[in-house]
Amino acid sequence: MEVAIRIGFALLLLVSHAPFAAMFLRSIRCRRIPEVLSFAAIGILFYYDLGFVLESFGWTFDSPFFASMASHTLENFVVTGLVILAAPYLLAIGYHAIAGRSEPIPALPNLEFAARLKPLFFALFLPISLALGLVGYFAIHGAASAAEVKRMWLGILGGGYIVFLVPMFVLAFYLRMRDCRSRVGSLVLFLLLALSVAATLFLGQRTMTLLPFLMLVLFRPRLSAMRLSISIVALLAFASVALDFYKGHAVKQDLDMEERMEMVIGSDLVRANVLARAIEESEIIGAKLLPVAGQGYLYTALFYVPRSWVPQKGYSTAAYFTAFANGEDAEYIAWGLGLGFLEEILLNFGFLAIIPGVIFYGMGLGLLQRLCRTFNSTVVGISLGAIWMSGYVLPSVVLYFGSMTTFAILLESCFTRRPSIDSASHSPDFKPQAETSYAALPLAVAVPRSHGG
């Protein structure tokens, strides 16, 4: 009977979230970029629904830190499921309160270079990207795996390693330029993709390697549900095959493909069991594992401030949670368990904070959607950040995607001009009913910050 209840609840979860998946696919079919809310909902589907449903049907993922959903009591199982079920709806409440009536953003790039500044853009950023790609290549040259060199180079570079993400940031911006659809522009696009991968291999994070490919899949025109599905399977297969390269001797050498795929899904995607553990370790209100309530968010706000200036800024939520799970002190933690935004709210403020907390996140997404309307080039970083917030704590999301968004705003402000003609109306790929005029505004200032995961 209990098994039937668990399966029934998992099916209810899928049915309840189906409208959000349909909204995402409808935007793709209409040749427009889905709203930020849609990307956030897809993140919930991938990080929370996937593991919850698979484990409800008897598929378990081995973890030294988190018990499978099947081993949790029915009460905890249902509470975890209800939190996941409500999450996209609570996000939608906050999102629509701030975003207002949203004009669709066409999938086709519609930004143009200012004529006299285009040569300057290429003269600056192609050599910089090439140099970083070469440095990244030689940093890992001769090593059997990224795991061999990762710790050494991160120890040398510290937070400065973010410089090696610049080719990826340039790629994210260039994807929204009309120029990238020309024959030469396509060559530049794939050169930037190759340099983005080369510059980050020695960092030993599969996310950094796969992100440029995912950018091309999601933000190049003519995306379809079939192409998206095939691309996701291909990227998961690559992540599984490349386990040895990224993890080194931390991974058994005799794993078959099915075991590798299961390991990737269980460690990189499944967050339902993490959420269940976070619920167990949460107070009704307040923080149990953190020094004070909201400590993880204080760390995010002060991320770029040196610890010597503000010693009380503490550490990330992931650091405190990892320290607790591993029996260590947060001060000495050099790695972190994957947490999403739901766990971060719970651990910082307690269970009763989940409803206002998720609504508040939705309001943040609404503000970001409005930013996308002002700066078209920010849709790449903002959309990817909306997906990843279900899999990583806020410092990590802000570090990678906040920096990417800030970079895009600066480049759009400095190198583009306001289009005089509606790009959508002249595009055979864009359906007439979805046409919209969209202007790239000149000069403005930006905002962001954060920590890797």
C-alpha positions in Angstrom: 0.0 0.0 0.0 2.8 2.4 0.9 4.6 1.7 -2.4 1.4 2.5 -4.3 1.1 5.8 -2.4 4.7 6.8 -3.2 4.2 6.0 -6.9 0.9 7.8 -7.0 2.5 10.9 -5.4 5.3 10.8 -7.9 2.8 10.7 -10.8 0.9 13.6 -9.2 4.1 15.6 -9.1 4.7 15.0 -12.8 1.1 16.0 -13.7 1.3 19.1 -11.6 4.5 20.3 -13.2 3.5 19.4 -16.8 2.1 22.9 -17.5 5.5 24.4 -16.9 7.2 21.9 -19.3 4.5 22.7 -21.8 5.1 26.4 -21.4 8.8 25.9 -22.1 8.2 23.8 -25.2 5.6 26.2 -26.5 8.1 29.0 -26.4 10.6 26.9 -28.3 8.0 26.0 -30.9 7.1 29.7 -31.4 10.8 30.5 -32.0 11.2 32.6 -28.9 13.3 32.3 -25.8 11.3 30.9 -22.8 10.7 33.2 -19.9 13.1 33.1 -16.9 10.3 31.4 -14.9 10.2 28.6 -17.5 13.9 28.0 -17.2 13.6 27.9 -13.4 10.8 25.4 -13.6 12.9 23.2 -15.9 15.6 23.3 -13.3 13.2 22.0 -10.7 12.1 19.2 -13.1 15.7 18.1 -13.7 17.1 18.5 -10.2 14.2 17.6 -8.0 11.5 15.8 -10.0 13.9 13.4 -11.7 15.4 11.9 -8.6 12.1 12.0 -6.6 10.2 10.1 -9.4 13.0 7.6 -10.2 13.4 6.7 -6.5 9.7 6.4 -6.1 9.7 3.7 -8.7 12.5 1.8 -7.0 15.6 3.3 -8.6 18.1 4.1 -5.8 21.2 6.2 -5.9 24.1 5.3 -3.6 25.4 8.2 -1.6 27.6 8.3 1.6 25.7 11.4 2.8 22.1 11.0 1.7 19.6 8.1 2.2 17.4 7.2 -0.8 13.8 8.5 -0.8 12.6 4.9 -0.3 14.3 4.7 3.1 12.6 7.9 4.4 9.4 7.6 6.3 6.2 8.1 4.3 5.6 11.4 6.3 9.0 12.8 5.3 8.6 11.5 1.7 5.2 13.3 1.4 6.5 16.6 3.0 9.5 16.6 0.6 7.2 15.9 -2.3 4.9 18.7 -1.3 7.7 21.2 -1.1 8.9 20.2 -4.6 5.3 20.2 -6.0 4.6 23.7 -4.7 8.0 25.3 -5.6 7.3 26.3 -9.3 3.9 27.7 -8.3 5.3 29.8 -5.5 8.0 31.0 -7.9 5.3 32.0 -10.4 3.5 34.0 -7.7 6.6 36.1 -7.0 7.6 36.2 -10.6 4.3 37.6 -12.0 4.1 40.2 -9.2 7.3 41.8 -10.5 7.8 40.8 -14.2 4.4 42.2 -15.3 3.2 41.6 -18.8 6.1 40.0 -20.6 6.9 40.6 -24.3 8.5 37.5 -25.9 12.2 37.6 -26.7 12.8 36.2 -30.2 15.2 33.3 -30.5 17.0 34.9 -33.4 19.8 37.2 -32.2 18.8 40.9 -32.9 21.7 42.9 -31.5 24.1 44.7 -33.8 27.6 45.9 -33.4 28.2 49.6 -33.6 30.0 49.8 -37.0 33.2 51.5 -35.8 33.4 49.4 -32.6 33.1 45.9 -34.2 36.8 45.7 -35.2 37.8 46.8 -31.7 35.6 44.0 -30.1 37.4 41.3 -32.2 40.8 42.9 -31.7 40.3 42.8 -27.9 38.5 39.7 -27.1 39.6 37.1 -29.7 43.3 37.5 -28.7 42.4 37.4 -25.0 40.2 34.3 -25.5 43.0 32.7 -27.5 45.6 33.5 -24.9 43.4 32.1 -22.1 42.6 29.0 -24.1 46.3 28.3 -24.7 47.2 28.9 -21.1 44.4 26.5 -20.1 45.6 23.9 -22.6 49.3 24.0 -21.4 48.1 24.0 -17.8 46.7 20.5 -18.3 49.0 19.3 -21.0 50.6 16.0 -20.1 48.3 15.3 -17.1 46.4 12.0 -17.1 43.4 13.8 -15.7 42.1 17.2 -14.6 42.0 15.9 -11.0 45.9 15.8 -11.1 46.3 19.5 -11.8 43.1 21.0 -10.4 44.1 21.4 -6.8 47.6 22.8 -7.7 46.3 25.4 -10.1 43.3 26.5 -7.9 45.8 26.8 -5.0 48.0 29.2 -7.2 45.1 31.2 -8.8 42.7 31.3 -5.9 39.5 33.3 -6.9 41.5 34.6 -9.9 40.5 31.4 -11.8 37.3 33.2 -12.9 39.5 35.0 -15.5 39.6 31.7 -17.4 35.8 31.9 -17.9 36.1 35.1 -20.0 36.0 33.1 -23.3 32.7 31.6 -22.2 31.4 35.0 -21.2 32.3 36.4 -24.6 30.6 33.4 -26.2 27.4 34.0 -24.2 27.4 37.6 -25.5 28.2 36.8 -29.1 25.3 34.3 -29.3 22.9 37.3 -29.2 24.6 39.2 -32.0 23.2 39.1 -35.5 26.8 38.8 -36.6 27.0 35.2 -35.3 24.6 34.0 -38.0 26.9 34.8 -40.9 29.4 32.3 -42.2 32.3 34.0 -40.7 30.4 34.6 -37.5 29.6 30.9 -37.2 33.4 30.2 -37.4 34.0 32.8 -34.7 31.3 31.2 -32.6 32.8 27.7 -32.8 36.3 29.1 -32.2 35.0 30.7 -29.0 33.4 27.4 -28.0 36.7 25.6 -28.4 38.6 28.3 -26.5 36.0 28.2 -23.7 36.5 24.5 -23.2 40.3 24.7 -23.5 40.5 27.5 -21.0 38.6 25.7 -18.3 39.6 22.0 -18.6 42.3 22.3 -15.9 39.7 23.6 -13.5 38.3 20.0 -13.4 34.6 20.9 -13.5 32.4 19.1 -16.0 29.9 21.9 -15.8 32.4 24.4 -17.2 33.2 22.0 -20.1 29.5 21.3 -20.9 28.1 24.8 -20.5 29.4 26.2 -23.9 27.8 23.3 -25.7 24.5 23.8 -23.8 24.6 27.4 -24.7 24.7 26.6 -28.4 21.9 24.1 -28.0 19.6 26.4 -26.1 20.3 29.8 -27.7 20.9 29.1 -31.4 17.7 29.4 -33.5 15.8 26.3 -34.8 15.8 24.6 -31.4 13.2 21.8 -31.1 12.1 19.4 -28.4 13.7 16.6 -30.3 17.0 18.4 -30.7 17.0 19.4 -27.1 16.3 15.8 -25.9 19.1 14.4 -28.1 21.5 17.1 -26.9 20.8 16.4 -23.2 21.3 12.7 -23.6 24.5 13.3 -25.5 25.9 15.7 -22.8 25.0 13.2 -20.1 26.7 10.5 -22.1 29.8 12.7 -22.4 29.8 13.5 -18.7 29.6 9.7 -18.0 32.5 8.8 -20.3 34.6 11.6 -19.0 34.3 10.6 -15.3 37.9 9.3 -15.2 39.3 12.4 -16.7 37.6 14.7 -14.2 37.6 12.6 -11.1 40.8 10.5 -11.5 41.3 7.7 -9.0 38.2 8.8 -7.1 36.2 6.8 -9.6 36.4 3.0 -10.0 38.1 2.2 -13.3 35.9 -0.8 -14.1 32.5 0.9 -14.2 30.4 0.1 -17.2 28.4 2.8 -19.1 25.2 2.2 -17.2 27.0 2.5 -13.8 28.7 5.7 -15.0 25.4 7.2 -16.2 23.8 6.3 -12.8 26.7 8.0 -11.0 26.4 11.2 -13.0 22.6 11.4 -12.5 22.9 10.5 -8.8 25.7 13.0 -8.0 25.1 15.8 -10.4 21.3 15.9 -10.9 19.4 14.3 -8.0 18.6 16.8 -5.3 15.4 15.2 -3.8 17.3 13.1 -1.3 19.4 16.2 -0.4 16.2 18.2 0.2 14.8 15.4 2.4 17.9 15.5 4.5 17.8 19.3 4.7 14.2 19.1 5.9 15.2 16.7 8.6 18.0 19.0 9.7 16.0 22.2 9.7 14.4 24.0 12.5 10.7 25.1 12.3 12.1 28.6 12.2 15.7 29.7 12.4 19.0 27.9 11.6 20.2 24.7 13.2 23.4 23.9 11.3 24.5 27.6 10.6 25.9 29.9 13.3 23.0 32.4 12.8 19.9 32.5 10.6 20.7 33.8 7.1 24.5 33.2 7.5 24.7 31.6 4.0 23.0 34.6 2.4 25.3 37.0 4.3 28.3 35.2 2.9 26.8 35.6 -0.6 26.3 39.3 -0.1 29.9 39.7 1.1 31.4 37.2 -1.3 33.8 39.7 -3.0 34.7 41.3 0.3 38.0 40.0 1.7 37.6 37.9 4.8 40.3 40.0 6.5 38.0 43.0 6.2 34.8 41.2 7.4 35.8 38.0 9.4 32.2 37.5 10.5 30.9 36.9 6.9 31.2 33.2 7.6 31.0 30.6 4.9 28.5 29.4 2.3 25.4 27.3 3.2 27.0 24.4 1.3 30.2 24.6 3.5 28.2 24.4 6.7 26.0 21.5 5.5 29.0 19.6 4.1 30.9 20.1 7.3 28.0 18.7 9.3 27.5 15.7 6.9 31.2 14.9 6.9 31.9 15.6 10.6 34.4 18.5 9.9 34.7 22.2 10.7 33.4 24.5 8.0 36.6 26.5 8.1 38.6 23.6 6.7 36.1 22.5 4.0 37.6 22.8 0.5 34.7 21.2 -1.3 30.9 21.2 -1.1 27.8 19.0 -1.5 25.4 20.1 -4.1 22.5 22.1 -2.7 19.7 23.9 -4.5 17.7 27.0 -3.5 15.1 25.0 -1.6 17.7 23.5 0.7 19.4 26.9 1.1 16.2 28.5 2.3 15.4 25.7 4.7 18.9 25.6 6.3 19.2 29.4 6.6 15.7 30.2 7.9 13.8 27.0 8.8 10.9 25.1 7.4 8.2 27.9 7.8 10.4 30.2 5.6 10.0 28.0 2.6 6.8 29.7 1.3 7.9 33.3 1.6 11.4 32.3 0.6 10.5 30.7 -2.7 8.1 33.6 -3.5 11.0 36.0 -2.9 13.2 34.0 -5.3 10.3 34.3 -7.8 10.4 38.1 -7.4 14.1 38.0 -8.1 13.4 36.1 -11.3 10.8 38.7 -12.3 13.4 41.4 -11.9 15.8 39.4 -14.0 13.2 39.0 -16.7 12.8 42.8 -16.8 16.6 43.0 -17.1 16.5 40.7 -20.1 14.1 43.1 -21.8 16.5 46.0 -21.3 19.7 44.0 -22.2 19.0 41.3 -24.7 22.5 39.8 -24.3 21.8 38.9 -20.6 19.2 36.2 -21.5 22.0 33.5 -21.8 23.5 34.0 -18.3 20.2 34.7 -16.6 18.4 31.7 -18.2 21.2 29.3 -17.3 21.4 30.7 -13.8 17.6 30.1 -13.4 18.2 26.4 -14.2 21.2 26.0 -12.1 19.7 27.6 -8.9 18.0 24.3 -8.3 21.3 22.5 -8.3 23.8 24.9 -6.7 23.8 27.4 -3.8 23.4 31.1 -4.5 27.1 32.0 -4.3 27.9 29.5 -7.1 25.1 30.7 -9.3 26.0 34.4 -8.8 29.7 33.7 -9.3 29.3 32.0 -12.7 26.1 33.4 -14.1 26.0 36.7 -12.3 29.5 37.4 -13.7 28.4 36.2 -17.1 25.4 38.6 -17.0 27.5 41.5 -15.8 30.0 40.9 -18.6 27.2 40.8 -21.1 25.7 44.2 -19.9 29.1 45.8 -20.2 29.7 44.5 -23.7 26.3 45.4 -24.9 26.6 48.9 -23.4 30.0 49.4 -25.0 29.8 47.7 -28.4 26.2 47.6 -29.7 23.9 50.0 -31.2 20.1 50.3 -31.1 18.6 48.4 -34.0 16.5 50.6 -36.3 14.5 47.7 -37.8 12.6 45.0 -36.0 14.7 41.9 -36.5 11.9 39.4 -36.0 9.8 40.8 -38.8 12.6 40.0 -41.3 13.3 36.5 -40.2 11.9 33.4 -41.8 12.5 31.5 -38.6 10.3 33.6 -36.5 6.5 33.1 -36.6 4.5 36.3 -37.3 2.3 35.9 -34.2 5.3 36.0 -32.0 6.9 39.1 -33.5 8.1 41.7 -31.2 10.2 44.8 -31.5 13.2 44.8 -29.2 15.8 47.5 -28.7 19.3 47.2 -27.3 19.6 50.1 -25.0 22.9 52.0 -24.7 25.0 52.6 -21.6 23.9 51.4 -18.2 25.4 49.9 -15.1 25.2 46.4 -13.8 24.8 44.3 -10.6 26.1 40.6 -9.4 28.4 38.3 -7.2 29.2 34.5 -5.7 31.1 30.8 -5.1 31.7 27.7 -7.1 30.1 24.3 -6.8 
